Amino acid sequence: MLGNFSFGDYFKKEAIQWAWELSTVEFGLPADKLWISVFEDDNEAFELWHDEVGVPVERIKRMGADDNFWTSGATGPCGPCSEIYYDFHPERGYSDIDLNDDTRFIEFYNLVFMEFNKKDDGSLEPLKQKNIDTGLGLERMARILQKVPNNYETDLIYPIIEKTSELANVSYSLADDRSKLNLKIIGDHLRAIVYLISDGVVPSNIGRGYVVRRLIRRAVRTGRMLGIKGDGQGNLEGAFLPVIARKVIELSTHINPDVRGRAARVFEELKREELKFVQTLERGEKYLDQMLVEALLTAKESGTIPCLSGKDAFLLYDTYGFPVEITTEVAEERGVSIDMQGFDIEMENQRRQSQAAHSAVKLAMGNSSDLTKNVPDTEFLGYETLSARAVVESLIVDGNPVIQVSKGNDVEVLLNRTPFYAESGGQIGDHGFLYIPGENQHKVVMEIIDVQKSLGNIFVHKGTIREGVLEVGREVEAAVDARLRQRAKVHHTATHLLQSALKKVIGQETSQAGSLVAFDRLRFDFNFHRPITDSELEEIEKLVNMWIGDATLLQTKVMPLADAKGAGAIAMFGEKYGEEVRVVEVPGVSMELCGGTHVSNTSEIRGFKIISEQGIASGVRRIEAVAGEAFIEYVNSRDYYMKQLCSTLKVKAEEVTNRVDNLLEELRMTRNEVSSLREKAAVYKASQLAAKAVSVGTSNIRVLVESMDDTDADSLKKAAEYLIDTLQDPAAVILGSCPGDEKVSLVAAFTPGVVKLGIQAGKFIGPIAKLCGGGGGGRPNFAQAGGRKPENLSDALEKARSEIFLRLSEKAS
């Protein structure tokens, strides 16, 4: 992306004139092939394009906010846009123009005029300084200048596609649309991957690293779909991405020479990621084979048609990166269908969970440095005491300084000194209260629910005024919640013991990658290449609890950083240290640089229990554990649930596992019986519906479109298969049902005679399902779909009836 910015300097007139000059003079684009869009209410931009630049009125289009008004988020800077489009087909004239018609136009230049601030209530206020942000698409300009049909066939990407074609033994010019799409995917992705790795982004499961990993995996899958084996040059054990990456680096050398200098690292990362993912894919193929064997066996036992559940197909897709199209292809070769409706439901569930994890971005206009510029660093007293008198230096409400705050309001308080620990080193901030004592009761009470550090060493106490009015300059009594502080101390010391135990059990090479010390648990992230085994976890727990039982006194010292490192102290992940550091030591067990709060004696921890161990990124594991009071609560809770379970199952604790296994087996068998009965009931219903089939066209094609009430998806499929066999070729069957709340199932089954007419079940059922708020597809002769709007099923089936009658009448006449 090319572009330019202005912050309070030039504005609309200059931006518009320079954009036009760059497009028509420097790039030499014909002025009569350029169209302009402006925001519908932006008369100023319209007049500048027409009066100053000279663009004819008929080539300037006013467009709505969706197209031509840019916002930075829920609140914050925003403003109208103006865009320049290139017209590939001016011979089509000026009537019925749609600038979004990508067969004729391409937008290559976008000018954003940031002149407003969007407030919480959605209203706009003018910015004091009006800004410019422009963007010009490099690939789009290359496409225009090089006169090629798309961005991928420019000299920026096409040589990469040609190299991929060579490895796949496919001619791009002769390839079908699907193969061309796959070649474009690799060409586009490899360019991005090479630059990201060159810039130091390492494939992982978090942040930017996850983006790279997803791009690499998609490229590998796509290469396999194109038929590239191994490195594409005869070595079946090799990797093909490094081969294509050489072409990317060759193209990049004159633009960014640093890429060539980092080529070895790029090739190494690509090779490792590709070969590792190929193993993942192969494991996926192994699991798929097991699933297909089980599906075939189950179908044989129950006398049903083999089908792989949508949940299993999604497991392969989500866990092993196994493309559903490959799953479908392999399954069909073995005579097993895929429950695509179930797959789509699982995909939608994941999408909803992902969306729920995101919230709207809100931009703050304040400046924290202005709020704290006259406030000195906070003196921390929390190592020695949990209460102290302090002076209120500043009060902040909604990012703005205030003089006083009354009951019921949230506020951030800056004190000159504090016993409250501010969140750092993984340990969360203290909770507690600020008081101003009165004669009989406290005149002012503020509840503290979080403490953070700001701009170095200023402690920000966050909370709510519960009683009275708090004012700047008043002296307060600051009191930390002693019980919660003790829980944090216990978990922090236990974290140090856990790290030492890990190093003893799995090796000294492991290192910390993050931590959380909370009141209810601790979390420790560490670098390790495999899951920790159950026996190793048991050994780690035993070590930590042994050290707790040793009742060792902790030693805390402040010393020069160099001396601490020389003594073997371990640095905490992500922390920055000054010349003087605080060292916390459990003699003979642990020594770490740490500013957190800790117990005086390991016996205060009382007990330690690991509650989970899992991988969170490539090469990064996570342990969650509880200690102290949280440990007692955890054990009591589990004991309570076990007693409840024993009472319900009427067995002893040691017999629970066997009893549950037996119940699950009984449930599986019962479900199979129920499923079989449902399918038989559906077939019986279908036998009664067969007489309703109608003949269409001169070929007497038998057509049946009916609703089967609340029949489930699998039974609906069985009914359709029965009807197709009963009606015989040529025949078309379309069935629908509402198997549950907000759930629709659809199936279309066509005999070979109908398919030969060019009518495919997979393509036919999709638009019908959309009427019910869903989608789906499948093979030409059989397809399933689903939806979420049962109230639309009747209309959808009526649409299916009229559509199939019309098509068959046209094709068969």
N, C-alpha and C positions, 0 to 999 in steps of 0.2 A: 504494500500500500504506500503510495506517495502522498504527500500532503504538506500543508503549511498551517501555522497557528498564529493567532494574534490575541494578546491579553491586554485589552484596553488601548491598543494602538489603532491600526486601520480597521475598517469594518466593511459593510456590504458593498459599497461602490467599488472600492479597490479590489476586494476579493472577486467580485463578478468580472471586472475588467481584466484582471490578471488570468483568471481561469479561461476566459475566452481567448486571450492572446496566446496562452500556452497551447491551447487546443488547435487554434486555426493557423497561427504563425509558426510556432516552434515545431509542433507535430504535423502541421500542414493539412489538417482535416478540412474538407470542403464545408464552408459555412452553411450551404443549403442542405446539408445532410445532418445538421445538428438541431435537436429539439430541446426545449427547456421545460422543466416543471417547477412550479413555485407553490408554496402553501396558499390555500384558498383565500386567506385574509391578508396575505402579505402584498399589499399594493405597491409598497416601496420597491420590492425586488422585481415585481412585474414591470414597473416603469423604468427601472434601471436597465433591464434586459432589452426593453423595446426602445426607449429614448436614447440611452447612452451607448449601448452596444449595437443596436440596430436589428435585433431579431424580429421578424414579422410577428404580428399578434397571433396569427393562426398557428404558429409553431411554438407558442408559449401556453402551457396547460396548467390550470389551477387544480390542485389535488388536495385531498383531505389530510387530517392529522395522522392517520395510519401510515400514509406514505411520506408525508412531508413536514412532520413536526418531531424533533428529536428531544428525548428526555433522558436524564442520567439515572433516573430511578423514581421511587415514590415521591421523593422531594429533591430539590436542588436545581442547579442550572439547567436551562432548556431553551428551545427556540425553534423557529421555522427553518426549513431546509429548501435548497434549490438544487436541482440536479440537471446534468447535461447528458442527453441520450444521442447515440449514433443511429442513424436510419440506414439499414442495409437495403431497403427496398423503397426508395422515394417514388418509384413509378406507381405505387399503389395509391398515391394521392393523399388528400387531407381529410376525407370523410371517415367518420366512425373510428377515430384514432384512439388506440389504447396503448399507452406507453409501456404497459406491463406485458405486451405481446412480444415474447422473446424470439419469435420467428422473424420479427422485423426490427425490433429495437434492442439496444443494450445500453444500460446506464453505466457510464464509465467515470463520472465525476460527481461528487456530492459536496455541497457547500452548506455547512451548518452555521447559522447565525444565532449564537447564544446571547440572547438579550433579556431573558426573564429568569426569575427564581420561582420555582414551584413550591408553595407553602403546604403545610399539613392539611389544610382544608381544600386543596386543589386549586386555589386561586393563584394568579400570576402577578408578580411585582417586578418592575423593571430593574435590571442590574445596574449598579453604578458604573461599572466598567463592562462594556459590551465586547464580546469575544468572537473569534473566528476559528473554526476547525474544519479543514477540508480534507477530502480523501479522493485519490485517483487510483483506480485499479490498474496495476502494472500489467497483469496478464490480459486484462480486457483491452488495454491500449495496444498491446502486442498483437492481439487477435485482429483488431481493426486495421492496424498498419500492415500486417502481413497477409491480410485478406484470406484467413482460414476460417472454417466453419465453427470452431469452438476454441476455448482457451487451451485445451489439451494438445492441440495440433500446432501450437506456436513453438518456436525454437527454444522456449524455456522448458518445455516438458516433453515434446515429441521424441527427442533423442533417447530419453529414458524409456518411453513406451516401445521404441524400436528395439532397444536392448532386451526388454522383457519379452517382446514378441519372438526374438531370436532364441531365448532360453526355452520358451514354451512351444517353439516350432509352429508358430501361428503367424499368418500374414495379417497385419492390421487392416489393410485395405480390403481383404477378402473375408475378414472375420464377421461372424454374426453380431447382432447388437449386444447380446449378453457378454460375449468375449471381448468386444470393444470396451464395454463398461468395466470389465475386470482389469483390462490393460490400463485404462485411465486411472483406476483406483490405485494401482501400484505406482504409476508414474507420479501421481499427485502425492501419495503418502510417503514414498521414498525421499522425495525432495524435502518434505517437512521433517522427516525422521533424521536425516543426515545433519540438517542445520541444528536441530534441537540437541542431538548428542554432541555435536561439535561445540555447542555453547555450554556444555557441561551438564545437561539434563540427563540423568541416568534412569533407565527404566526401573520402575518400582510400582507399588500399589497405592501410592499417595501422591497428591498434588500433580505437579507437572510430569513427574516420572510416570504416573498412571496414564497420562495422555500419550506419552511415547510408547508405553507398553501396548496400549489398545491399538495404536496405529500399526505397530510392528505385527501384532497378532492378526490384524485384519489383512495386512499385506501377505503374511504367510498363508493364511487360509485361502486368499484369493489366488495366490500362485499355485496352490495345490488344485484348485478348481480349474485352472488353466492347463493343468497336466504337467507342471514343472516338478521333476523328481530330483531330490538331492540338490546339488548346486547347478543343475541344468546343463552341466558340461560332462556328464559321465560318472561323477563321484556321487553315488547314492547316499553316502554318509555325510555329504557336505551341505553347505548352506548357500542359497541362491541370492539372498538379500545383499551380502557384501559384493557380489559380482555386479549387481545393478547399481549399488552405491558408488562403485568406481566411476560409472558414467556420470552420476550426479556431481561427484567431486571434480571430474574433468570439466563439466559445464560451469562449475562455480569458481574455478581457479582465478579467472581474470576479474571476478566480482569481489571475491573474498578469499585472498590467498591463505588466510589462517585455516580454512577448512582443509586444505591439502596437508598442512602441517599437523593436523589432528586426525588424519585419515586412519592411522593405525588403531587409535582408540575407537573410532566409529566402526571399523570392520570387526574389532574384537567384541564390542557390545552387540552388534547385529548378529554375529555368528552365535554367541552364547544364548541370546534371547530366542533366536530362531530354532536352534537345536533343542533348547529346553521346551519350547512350545510345541515342537513337533512330537516330543515325547508325551506332552500333555494330550495332544490330539490322538496319538496312538493309544494312550490310556483310555481316552474317550471312546475310541473305536472298540477297545476291549470291553468296556462297560456296556457299550451299545450291543455288542455281540451277546453278552450275558442277558441283557434285557430282552433281546429278540428271541433267544432260546426260551426264556421264561414265558414270554407272550405266546409263543407257539405251543408250549406245553400246556399252559392254562387254557388256551382255546381248544386244544384237543380233548382235555379232560371235561370241559364244559360244553363242548359241541358248538362253540361260537366262532366268529370270524376273528383271526388274530389282530390285535390292535395294541400299539404302544401308547401308553397314557400321555396326555399333555404334560403332566407333572414330570415324568421321566425325560421326555424330550427337552423340557425346559431345564432340568438338572444338567443334562449334557451340554446345553447351550450356555448356561450361566456359570457352571462350575468348571467345565472343561473347555469352554470356548468353542464347542462343537457346533458348527452351523446347522440350523434346522433343515436346510435344503439337502445337506449331505445325509443327515439322519433319515430324511424322507426317502432319498434315493436308495440308500443301503437297505432300508426296511422294505421298500417295495420289491427289491430284488429277492428278498426272502419271503415275500407274500404277506407282509405285515403292514397294516395301514397305521397312520399317525392321527391321534386325536388333536387336530389343529385347533379346535375350539378350546380345549383344555389348555393348550400351549398359549393361546392368545390371552386367556384369563390369567395365567401365571405371569405373563409379560406385563399385563395391565396392572396387576397387583404390585409388581416391583416398581413400575413407573409411578404409581400413586405414592408408594413409600418414599421414593426418591424425591418427589415433589414436596411431600410433607416435611422433608428435612431442610427445605429451603424457605427463607422468608424474604420479604421485600427489603431492598437496600434503602437506607435512609441516610442522606448526607447531612452532616452537621456543618453549619457555617461558622461556628465559634472557633477561637484559637486558644488552646489550653496554655500556651506559653504566656499569653497576656494575663490569664487568670492567676497564674502562680509566680509572676515575675518578681513580686515583692515578698514572697513567702520563703523563709529559709528552710533548709533541710529539716526533717523531723527527727528528733532525738528518740531512739528506740530504747525502751526500758524493759521490754518484755522478757529478757533472759533472767532478770532478777526479781521482777514483781508482776502481778496480774492486775494491779490497780495503782493509779497515780493521779495527782492533780495536774491539769493542763489548761492552756489558754487557747480559745478559739481564734485562729488566725484568719480564717476565711470560710465563707459559706457559699455553696454553688448550687443553683437550682436550674435544671434544664440547660446546663452549659453556661449559665450567666451568673456573675457574682451578685450576691444580695447582702443586706445588712442584718436581716433577721428572718427567721422561719417559724411559722406557727404550727400548732397541732394538726396532724393528719397529712402533712406534706413530706415528700421524699426530698432528701438533701444530701450533699456531699460536704463533709467537714474536714478542714485542714487544721491540725493542732500543732503546737510548738514541740510537744513531747507526747509519747504514747506508749502504753504497754501492749497495744494491739499489734500482732504480727501481720504484716502485709504479704499478700500472696507472692511467693517466689520460690525458686528451687523445687517446684512441684507441689509445695505445701500451700493449701488454700488459706485465705485470710481468716483471722479470728472473728468470732461473734461476741456480742456483749452489749453494754449500755454506757451512755454518757448521762451523768446526773448533775443537777444543780440542787443541792439540799435546801429544804425549807425547814420551818419550825417543827411541824408535825409530820410532813411528808415531803417528797421531792417536788420542787416547783417546776422543774423541767426534766423530762425523761426522753432520751432518744435511743431507739433500738438500732444497734449496728449489725448489719447482715453480711457485710463484705468489706475488706480493706485491700486496696491496691496501691502500688507505687506509681508515681507519675514524675516524669522528667528527672530521673535520677533517684533521689532519696526523699521525696515528698510523699507522705502517707495520706491517701484519700480514704476517709471513713465514710462508707455509704450506708444509709438507713432512713428511718422514718421518725418524725417527731411524734411521740405518743402522748406527752403532756406538756403544756405550757408553751413558751416562746423562747427559742434559742437565738442569741445575738452574738455578733462579732465582738471580740474583746472580753467576753465573759470567761470566768474560770469555771471549769467543770471537773467532775470526778469521773475518770475513765476506768471502767471495770470490765475485764475480760471474763467471758463465761468459762469458769475453771474446768467444768466437766468436759466441755467440748475441746478446750485446749489440751487436756490430758489425753483425749482420744487422738488428737492430731500428733502429740508427742509420741504416743505408743506406736502409731502407724509409721511415723518417720524413722524411729530407731529400728523398727521391724524391717523397714525397707533396706536399711544398711545391712542388717543381718542376712536378709534374703540375697542381696548381691554377693556377699561373701560365700553363702552356701552355694549359689549358682556357680561361682568360679571354682569351688572345690569339687562339685559334682560333674559339671559338663566341660570344665576347662577354663584356664585363666584368660584365654583369648576372647571370651565373651565380654561385651562392654555395654554400658547403659545407653539407651536410645530415647529415654523419656521417662517421666514418672508423674504420678498424682498421689498426694498425701491428703486424704480427706478425713472427715470425722467418722464416716461409716465404712471405709475400706481404704486399701492402698492398691495402686496399680503400678507395675514396673515393666517397662519396655526394654528389650535387650536384643543385641545382634546375635543371631544364631541361625544356622542353615537348615535346621530340621525341628520337628516337634519334640518336646520333652516327653520321654516315656513315663508311664505310670510309676514304674519302680524308681526312676530318677526323681519324680515329684515327691514320692514318699520319703526318699532319702533327704531331699532338701528340707522338707517339713521337719523331719527328725532332728537335723542339724540345728535349725533355727530354734526349735523348742528345747533342745539340749542347752543351747547358749542362754536361752531365757531362764532355764532352771539353774544355771550356774550362778545367777545373782551377781553379775559383774558390775562394778561401779564404772560409769562412763567418765572419760576425761575430756575436758574441753580446753583448748589453748588457742591463743592468737599469736601468730608468728609470721615472719616474712614468707612470701610465696615460694621462693627458691628453697628455703629450709623445709617447708611442708612437702614439696615435691621430692626433695632429697630423702625425706623420711619415709617415702612410699605412699603418701596420702593420695586417694583417688579423687579426681575432679568430678563434680556433678555435671550431668549433661546440660548443655545450653547456658551454663552460668558464665558470667564474666567476673574476673577477680582483680582486685587491686593489689598493691604491693604487700599489704598486710592481710592475712586470711585467717579465718576461724577453722580450726581442725577439731572434728569430733571423733573420738576414738573409743572403741570397745576393745580394751587391751587383749591382744592375742587373737582377735577375731576380725576387726574392721578398723580402718582409718580413712576418713574422707574429709575433703574440704566441704564445709556445709554451714550455711547461715541459718538453718532451720532450728526448730525447738525439739528437744529430746528429753527422754526420761533420765533420771539420775542413776537408776539401777535397772538392769535388764529384767529383773523379777517383776517390775511394774507392768511389763507387757502381758504377763499371766498365761497367754496361749496364742498360738499362730496356726492359721488354717488356709491353705490354698483353695480357692473356690473355682478357678478356671485358668486354663492355659490355651492360648491360640495364636495363630499367625495373623498379623495385621498388615504386613507388607512383605515384599520379597526379602528374605533374610532377616526379618524382624519379628520377634515373638513377644507376647504379652502375658504376664501373670497378674491375676487379681487375687487379693488375699484379705483376710480380716485378722485383727489382733485385739487384745485387751477386752474392753466391754463389748465391742462389735463381734469379737470371737465368741463370747458367752451368748450373745443374742443369736448368732448364727447357729450354734450348736443346739440351743433351746428350741429354735424355730424348726430345725430339721427333726429334732426329737418329737416335737408336737405332731408334725405331719406324718412321721412314721407311725406313731401311735394311732392316729386317725386312720391311716391306711390299713394297719393291722386289724383294727376294729371292724372296718368296712369289709375286708376280705376274710376276716375270721381266721387269721393265720398268725404264726409267730413272725418276728422281724426277719429271721433267717430264711423263712419260707416265702417271703413276698415275691422275690424274683421269679421263682418257679410258677407261682400262682398267676402272676401277670402274664408270663409267657403262655401259659395254658389258655388264659382268657383271650389273649390276642389271636391265638390259633383258632379258637372257637368263633371269634368275631369274623376272622377271615373266611372261614368256611360258611358261616351264616350269610355274609355279604355275597359270596359267590352263589349261594342258593337263591337269595333274593334277586340278584341280577339275572339269573337264569329264568326265574319265574316272571320277572318283568318283561324279558325278551319274548317269552312264550305268550304273555298277555298281549304284547304289542303285535306279534304275528297274528294272533287271533283277531284283534281289531282290524289289522290290515286285510285279512281274508274277507271281512265284511265290507271293507271299502272298495275292494277290487271291482265290484259290480258298478261302481260309480265312474269308472274310466270312460272317457269320451274319445271317439275317433276323429282325427283331424287330417285334412288333406286327402288327395287322391290315393295316397299310399296307406290310408287307414292307420295312421300312427296313433297308438293308444296313449292317452294323456290322463294323468290323475294328479290333481292338486288339492290337498286336504289338510285339515288340522287334526292332530291326534291328542288334543287336550294337554295333560300333564306328563306325557311320556318322556322319559329321560333320553339323553343324547344317544347312548349306546343302543337302547331299545328302538329308538327312532331309525337308527341306521339299519338294524336288523329287519325292521318292518319294510323299509325301502328295498332292501335286497330281496325279500320275499316277494314283494309286488312286481319287481322287475322280472323275476323268474316266472311269476304267474302270468303276467300280461304278455310276455315274450316279445321278441324283436319284430318291428320297431315299437319302442315305448319310452315314455318320459314320466318319471314320478318325482313330485316335489311335495315334501311333507314338512309341517311345522308343529311345534309344541311349546308349552310354557311349563318347564319342569320345576320351577321354583320362583320365589319373589324376584322380580327384576331380572328374569332370566328367560331367554328365548333360544330354542334349538331349531335349526333348519337343516334339511338334507335334500340334495338333488341327485337322482340316479337316472342316467341315460343309457340306452342300449347302443351297440355299435352302429345300428342303422341311423340313429339320431345324430351320433357323433360324426358320422360320414357326411352329414348335411352341413357340417361346420358349426354346430351348436355344442359348446362344451360346458359341462356341469360346473367346473371350477370357475369359469368366467361368468356364468349365468347367476350363480348364487350370491356372489359378492355384493352387487348393487341391491339385491333384495334384502340382504342382511343389514345394509346401511339404513334402510327404512325402519329397522328395529333397534337402531343405535349400536350396531356391531359390525362385524365383517367376517370373512372367511374365504375358503377356496379349497382346491384339491385337484384331482385328476380330471381329464376330459369326461370320463364316464361316471365318476362319483365324487361328490364334494359335500363337506359339512361346513356349517357356519353357526354363529351365535350372535346374540344381542342382549340389550339390557332394558328394552321397552316392550313388555308383553302387550300393552294396550295397542300397539301398532301391528301386531301379528296378523290380524284379520285383513287389514289393508295391504300388508306386504304380500300375503298369499293371493289376494285378488290381483295385485300387480303382477305377480308371478304367473298367474293363470292367463291373463290377457297377453302378457309378453310372450309366453311359450306358444300360445295359440297363433299369435301373429307371425312369429318367426317360422314355425313349422308350416303354416299356410303358405308363406312366401317361398320357403325352400322346397317344399314338396310339390308345389303346383307346376 
